[in-house]
């Protein structure tokens, strides 16, 4: 069962139960990630892909919803 289907199937009766379920899901996910043993080249590839996605595809609300690359390539006004 995937995490998404698990989340959709759970209908917690209260906020306290929802919080507990969320903690279980976070712990499960964290453990699954830690259980995966990476090899050197695999780590480099994953880091490179993540960095490219972060810089090129993921909007950053702190810079007006632009990606970092969009922000860098914007024309800067000339100083008077």
MMTF fields as JSON, N, C-alpha, C and O atoms, coordinates in Angstrom:
{
  "mmtfVersion": "1.0.0",
  "mmtfProducer": "UNKNOWN",
  "numBonds": 319,
  "numAtoms": 320,
  "numGroups": 80,
  "numChains": 1,
  "numModels": 1,
  "chainsPerModel": [1],
  "groupsPerChain": [80],
  "chainIdList": ["A"],
  "bondAtomList": [4, 2, 8, 6, 12, 10, 16, 14, 20, 18, 24, 22, 28, 26, 32, 30, 36, 34, 40, 38, 44, 42, 48, 46, 52, 50, 56, 54, 60, 58, 64, 62, 68, 66, 72, 70, 76, 74, 80, 78, 84, 82, 88, 86, 92, 90, 96, 94, 100, 98, 104, 102, 108, 106, 112, 110, 116, 114, 120, 118, 124, 122, 128, 126, 132, 130, 136, 134, 140, 138, 144, 142, 148, 146, 152, 150, 156, 154, 160, 158, 164, 162, 168, 166, 172, 170, 176, 174, 180, 178, 184, 182, 188, 186, 192, 190, 196, 194, 200, 198, 204, 202, 208, 206, 212, 210, 216, 214, 220, 218, 224, 222, 228, 226, 232, 230, 236, 234, 240, 238, 244, 242, 248, 246, 252, 250, 256, 254, 260, 258, 264, 262, 268, 266, 272, 270, 276, 274, 280, 278, 284, 282, 288, 286, 292, 290, 296, 294, 300, 298, 304, 302, 308, 306, 312, 310, 316, 314],
  "bondOrderList": [1, 1, 1, 1, 1, 1, 1, 1, 1, 1, 1, 1, 1, 1, 1, 1, 1, 1, 1, 1, 1, 1, 1, 1, 1, 1, 1, 1, 1, 1, 1, 1, 1, 1, 1, 1, 1, 1, 1, 1, 1, 1, 1, 1, 1, 1, 1, 1, 1, 1, 1, 1, 1, 1, 1, 1, 1, 1, 1, 1, 1, 1, 1, 1, 1, 1, 1, 1, 1, 1, 1, 1, 1, 1, 1, 1, 1, 1, 1],
  "groupList": [{"groupName": "UNK", "atomNameList": ["N", "CA", "C", "O"], "elementList": ["N", "C", "C", "O"], "formalChargeList": [0, 0, 0, 0], "bondAtomList": [1, 0, 2, 1, 3, 2], "bondOrderList": [1, 1, 2], "singleLetterCode": "X", "chemCompType": "L-PEPTIDE LINKING"}],
  "groupTypeList": [0, 0, 0, 0, 0, 0, 0, 0, 0, 0, 0, 0, 0, 0, 0, 0, 0, 0, 0, 0, 0, 0, 0, 0, 0, 0, 0, 0, 0, 0, 0, 0, 0, 0, 0, 0, 0, 0, 0, 0, 0, 0, 0, 0, 0, 0, 0, 0, 0, 0, 0, 0, 0, 0, 0, 0, 0, 0, 0, 0, 0, 0, 0, 0, 0, 0, 0, 0, 0, 0, 0, 0, 0, 0, 0, 0, 0, 0, 0, 0],
  "groupIdList": [1, 2, 3, 4, 5, 6, 7, 8, 9, 10, 11, 12, 13, 14, 15, 16, 17, 18, 19, 20, 21, 22, 23, 24, 25, 26, 27, 28, 29, 30, 31, 32, 33, 34, 35, 36, 37, 38, 39, 40, 41, 42, 43, 44, 45, 46, 47, 48, 49, 50, 51, 52, 53, 54, 55, 56, 57, 58, 59, 60, 61, 62, 63, 64, 65, 66, 67, 68, 69, 70, 71, 72, 73, 74, 75, 76, 77, 78, 79, 80],
  "secStructList": [7, 7, 2, 2, 2, 2, 2, 2, 2, 7, 7, 7, 1, 1, 2, 2, 2, 2, 2, 2, 2, 2, 2, 2, 2, 2, 2, 2, 2, 2, 2, 2, 2, 2, 2, 1, 7, 7, 7, 2, 2, 2, 2, 2, 2, 2, 2, 2, 2, 2, 2, 2, 2, 2, 2, 2, 6, 7, 7, 5, 4, 4, 4, 6, 6, 5, 7, 2, 2, 2, 2, 2, 2, 1, 7, 7, 7, 7, 7, 7],
  "xCoordList": [0.858, 0.0, 0.898, 1.835, 0.598, 1.4, 0.973, -0.109, 1.841, 1.547, 0.307, -0.533, 0.184, -0.978, -2.281, -3.249, -2.31, -3.547, -3.821, -4.976, -2.756, -2.925, -3.542, -4.469, -3.033, -3.554, -5.016, -5.837, -5.348, -6.723, -7.674, -8.845, -7.189, -8.069, -8.308, -9.262, -7.451, -7.578, -8.491, -8.27, -9.492, -10.394, -10.36, -11.188, -9.393, -9.251, -10.449, -10.965, -10.897, -12.057, -11.763, -12.693, -10.505, -10.189, -8.816, -8.049, -8.523, -7.223, -6.11, -5.046, -6.34, -5.319, -4.977, -3.808, -6.003, -5.751, -5.02, -4.111, -5.429, -4.775, -3.289, -2.443, -2.98, -1.589, -0.804, 0.323, -1.384, -0.72, -0.459, 0.612, -1.445, -1.29, -0.196, 0.613, -0.179, 0.856, 2.248, 3.175, 2.401, 3.698, 4.118, 5.293, 3.171, 3.475, 3.951, 4.934, 3.253, 3.633, 5.007, 5.819, 5.282, 6.591, 7.689, 8.731, 7.464, 8.471, 8.698, 9.838, 7.626, 7.74, 8.557, 9.469, 8.222, 8.906, 10.378, 11.245, 10.659, 12.041, 12.835, 13.973, 12.235, 12.908, 13.167, 14.224, 12.199, 12.369, 13.501, 14.278, 13.592, 14.659, 16.015, 16.981, 16.075, 17.344, 17.759, 18.951, 16.802, 17.108, 17.774, 18.467, 17.566, 18.151, 19.636, 19.999, 20.469, 21.914, 22.358, 22.193, 22.917, 23.347, 24.796, 25.617, 25.083, 26.455, 26.918, 26.083, 28.213, 28.774, 28.209, 27.765, 28.221, 27.733, 26.229, 25.733, 25.513, 24.062, 23.711, 22.746, 24.496, 24.276, 24.538, 23.768, 25.6, 25.933, 24.819, 24.425, 24.311, 23.231, 21.969, 21.326, 21.614, 20.415, 20.56, 19.612, 21.741, 21.977, 21.928, 21.381, 22.494, 22.488, 21.07, 20.698, 20.276, 18.876, 18.079, 17.296, 18.277, 17.547, 17.915, 17.034, 19.192, 19.648, 19.1, 18.684, 19.099, 18.564, 17.07, 16.607, 16.322, 14.885, 14.653, 13.778, 15.405, 15.254, 15.488, 14.731, 16.524, 16.877, 16.024, 15.831, 15.507, 14.829, 13.317, 12.623, 12.789, 11.37, 10.575, 9.368, 11.211, 10.5, 10.385, 11.396, 9.148, 9.003, 9.333, 9.047, 9.931, 10.298, 9.474, 9.611, 8.623, 7.725, 8.495, 7.988, 9.692, 10.484, 10.987, 11.329, 11.032, 11.459, 10.322, 10.539, 9.113, 7.954, 7.419, 6.804, 7.63, 7.113, 7.939, 7.501, 9.12, 10.022, 10.949, 11.138, 11.518, 12.576, 13.87, 13.955, 14.882, 16.144, 16.763, 17.343, 16.644, 17.195, 16.458, 17.086, 15.123, 14.362, 14.805, 14.966, 14.996, 15.421, 16.794, 17.015, 17.707, 19.054, 19.067, 19.883, 18.165, 18.188, 17.345, 17.335, 16.641, 15.862, 16.809, 17.916, 16.365, 17.188, 17.221, 16.186, 18.377, 18.541, 18.537, 19.166, 17.836, 17.836, 19.24, 20.013, 19.531, 20.848, 20.885, 19.9, 22.016, 22.181, 22.237, 22.825, 21.62, 21.591, 22.824, 22.957],
  "yCoordList": [-1.175, 0.0, 1.229, 1.33, 2.158, 3.38, 4.337, 4.208, 5.295, 6.288, 7.095, 7.376, 7.472, 8.258, 7.508, 8.075, 6.241, 5.482, 5.276, 5.23, 5.151, 5.018, 6.288, 6.217, 7.434, 8.704, 8.877, 9.307, 8.54, 8.688, 7.741, 8.072, 6.563, 5.581, 5.86, 5.343, 6.674, 6.953, 8.162, 9.22, 8.001, 9.095, 9.246, 8.664, 10.034, 10.145, 10.851, 11.822, 10.361, 10.96, 12.291, 13.035, 12.605, 13.861, 14.355, 13.633, 15.592, 16.179, 15.404, 15.2, 14.97, 14.209, 12.922, 12.554, 12.236, 11.011, 11.324, 10.599, 12.412, 12.798, 13.076, 12.693, 13.741, 14.039, 12.746, 12.615, 11.814, 10.537, 9.777, 9.199, 9.779, 9.093, 9.765, 9.092, 11.081, 11.813, 11.466, 11.285, 11.374, 11.0, 9.603, 9.361, 8.692, 7.319, 7.339, 6.683, 8.093, 8.162, 8.795, 8.314, 9.865, 10.515, 9.556, 9.46, 8.853, 7.903, 6.776, 6.364, 6.272, 5.205, 5.695, 5.009, 6.874, 7.422, 7.667, 7.322, 8.257, 8.532, 7.233, 7.154, 6.228, 4.939, 4.293, 3.701, 4.404, 3.821, 4.51, 3.858, 5.813, 6.557, 6.175, 5.956, 6.098, 5.747, 4.313, 4.002, 3.437, 2.032, 1.813, 0.815, 2.747, 2.606, 2.965, 4.069, 2.044, 2.284, 2.741, 2.029, 3.927, 4.509, 4.186, 4.029, 4.092, 3.972, 5.362, 6.218, 5.61, 6.929, 7.628, 8.773, 6.952, 7.552, 7.792, 8.784, 6.902, 7.037, 8.276, 8.977, 8.537, 9.715, 10.977, 11.934, 10.987, 12.146, 12.419, 13.571, 11.383, 11.553, 12.096, 13.0, 11.546, 12.002, 13.456, 14.232, 13.832, 15.214, 16.172, 17.27, 15.763, 16.6, 16.819, 17.94, 15.748, 15.862, 16.755, 17.593, 16.575, 17.391, 18.866, 19.726, 19.162, 20.541, 21.184, 22.343, 20.434, 20.971, 21.267, 22.328, 20.35, 20.55, 21.747, 22.566, 21.864, 22.978, 24.309, 25.261, 24.374, 25.634, 25.959, 27.134, 24.946, 25.183, 24.984, 25.583, 24.175, 23.84, 24.256, 24.478, 24.364, 24.599, 26.09, 26.746, 26.649, 28.071, 28.355, 27.548, 29.498, 29.896, 31.12, 32.172, 30.995, 32.082, 33.287, 34.408, 33.073, 34.171, 35.118, 36.266, 34.642, 35.502, 35.688, 35.743, 35.782, 36.111, 34.969, 35.213, 33.744, 32.591, 32.223, 31.426, 32.792, 32.463, 31.333, 31.068, 30.679, 29.718, 30.509, 31.629, 29.966, 30.689, 31.054, 32.131, 30.172, 30.466, 31.64, 32.514, 31.668, 32.792, 34.098, 35.116, 34.06, 35.259, 35.737, 36.935, 34.793, 35.156, 35.707, 36.57, 35.216, 35.622, 36.859, 37.364, 37.35, 38.58, 39.733, 39.787, 40.65, 41.829, 42.698, 42.955, 43.135, 43.997, 45.447, 45.755, 46.351, 47.745, 48.35, 48.037, 49.21, 49.847, 50.944, 51.649, 51.075, 52.102, 53.477, 53.646, 54.44, 55.792, 56.58, 57.736],
  "zCoordList": [0.0, 0.0, 0.0, 0.792, -0.898, -0.958, 0.148, 0.721, 0.435, 1.476, 1.098, 1.953, -0.191, -0.612, -0.393, 0.113, -0.769, -0.577, 0.91, 1.333, 1.699, 3.138, 3.722, 4.529, 3.317, 3.821, 3.416, 4.226, 2.157, 1.689, 2.405, 2.594, 2.808, 3.441, 4.918, 5.499, 5.53, 6.953, 7.155, 6.565, 7.971, 8.323, 9.839, 10.54, 10.355, 11.804, 12.437, 11.882, 13.61, 14.267, 14.955, 15.265, 15.197, 15.876, 15.445, 14.807, 15.802, 15.484, 16.171, 15.585, 17.403, 18.135, 17.392, 17.288, 16.873, 16.118, 14.812, 14.409, 14.156, 12.907, 13.148, 12.341, 14.255, 14.59, 14.811, 14.334, 15.516, 15.756, 14.468, 14.284, 13.575, 12.295, 11.471, 10.832, 11.49, 10.759, 11.282, 10.493, 12.585, 13.156, 12.727, 12.451, 12.67, 12.225, 10.778, 10.435, 9.93, 8.518, 8.362, 7.572, 9.102, 9.025, 9.474, 8.826, 10.567, 11.057, 10.063, 9.843, 9.459, 8.465, 7.261, 6.799, 6.768, 5.6, 5.897, 5.093, 7.042, 7.426, 7.53, 7.067, 8.133, 8.263, 6.92, 6.701, 6.014, 4.683, 3.933, 3.234, 4.078, 3.409, 4.002, 3.271, 5.32, 5.973, 5.685, 5.698, 5.428, 5.191, 3.843, 3.643, 2.914, 1.587, 1.656, 2.062, 1.264, 1.302, -0.083, -1.073, -0.13, -1.396, -1.686, -0.782, -2.953, -3.405, -3.82, -4.111, -3.855, -4.118, -5.345, -5.257, -6.484, -7.724, -7.658, -8.192, -7.015, -6.865, -6.045, -6.349, -5.01, -4.176, -4.993, -4.915, -5.763, -6.593, -7.604, -7.788, -8.254, -9.225, -8.569, -9.104, -7.412, -6.703, -6.278, -6.392, -5.788, -5.354, -6.537, -6.428, -7.656, -8.852, -9.362, -9.709, -9.407, -9.852, -8.917, -9.366, -7.611, -6.638, -6.795, -6.792, -6.929, -7.058, -8.331, -8.313, -9.436, -10.686, -10.534, -10.954, -9.945, -9.73, -8.829, -9.109, -7.769, -6.833, -7.539, -7.347, -8.346, -9.004, -10.221, -10.534, -10.916, -12.188, -12.172, -12.994, -11.28, -11.333, -10.099, -10.197, -8.964, -7.71, -7.426, -7.174, -7.461, -7.151, -5.695, -4.811, -5.462, -4.118, -3.746, -4.371, -2.739, -2.37, -1.803, -1.838, -1.291, -0.74, -1.829, -1.545, -3.069, -4.179, -5.183, -6.394, -4.65, -5.471, -6.311, -7.349, -5.9, -6.636, -7.857, -8.687, -7.972, -9.078, -8.66, -7.473, -9.654, -9.341, -9.187, -9.69, -8.509, -8.385, -9.739, -9.883, -10.724, -12.051, -12.685, -13.284, -12.559, -13.1, -12.445, -13.118, -11.152, -10.424, -10.91, -11.083, -11.125, -11.578, -12.996, -13.317, -13.856, -15.256, -15.533, -16.655, -14.522, -14.714, -14.992, -14.456, -15.829, -16.099, -14.854, -14.239, -14.496, -13.34, -13.82, -14.833, -13.11, -13.538, -13.434, -12.529, -14.378, -14.377, -13.316, -13.101, -12.668, -11.63, -12.296, -13.364, -11.646, -12.217, -11.856, -12.257]
}
